Amino acid sequence: MAGQFTSSTQVIPDVADVPRHVAIIMDGNGRWAKKRFMPRVAGHKRGVETVRAMVKACIARGVEYLTLFAFSSENWRRPAEEVSFLMNLFISALQGEIGKLHANGVRLKVVGDLSAFEPRLVALIREGEAKTANNSRLTLTIAANYGGRWDILQAMNQLALAHPDAPEPDLFIRTGGEQRISNFLLWQLAYSEFHFTDTLWPDFDDAALDAAINSYRRRERRFGRTSEQLGEQALAVPSAPTPATAATDEDA
């Protein structure tokens, strides 16, 4: 990553009560559908509704960046019918959501190797990125045909990772019960806090997001420092003035 977000091992980010950047592997769509005796694609369709809900939830909680792993470079190995459905679902989601994202001040970014996608899909992606480029309420990044190893290899050639304008994720969430990062943001997750949940992605709601954020709040983010150093730093930071004090200062 470029500039001040090169690496959290070099630049220690501010630690806030709410994670500035949340990254999620949206796992469990197929299993959600199977439990309901529905085709896997029904789970993917329901998962889009969860994406919409999570965008709203993150805005409401003050999250500035939301990165979602939508389609990995390994997902091409899935059955051809499922891959075809996912591509068409991506197209329909872009067609239906870009206007709504723009109206709500959301900036859309798509990272990954787009060369494998059909021109119609690439055109929609570029159109959505251009339309929302100046929005700043939330940056929604979709990782599509993305892999962390690909990201590092192409960075060696282009001298920049695919996600250069975002800080490293504070909180990484994986739904669906698996506990691995599956080639997602390998470089960027170096100092992220991990939260794994058995909740399947279509069932991931505001309460599940709050549980993940509360888990994050309980972590001690040291970035190589000791607990004692963090305590000393906290004591050195002056507390915010009370309303009464602020009023007195203002009157003076």
TAVEN-V180663 format. One line per field, one symbol per residue. ss: DSSP state (H for helix, E for strand, L for the rest). A space follows every 10 residues. Layout:
ss->???
//
This chain:
ss->LLHHHLLLLL LLLLLLLLLL EEEEELLLHH HHHHHLLLLH HHHHHHHHHH HHHHHHHHHH HLLLEEEEEE EELLHHHLLH HHHHHHHHHH HHHHHHHHHH HHHLLEEEEE ELLHHHLLHH HHHHHHHHHH HLLLLLLEEE EEEEEELHHH HHHHHHHHLL LLLLLLLLLL EEEELLLLLL LLLLLLLLLL LLEEEELLLL HHHLLHHHHH HHHHHHHLLL LLLLLLHHHH HHHHHHLLLL LLHHHHHHHH HL
//
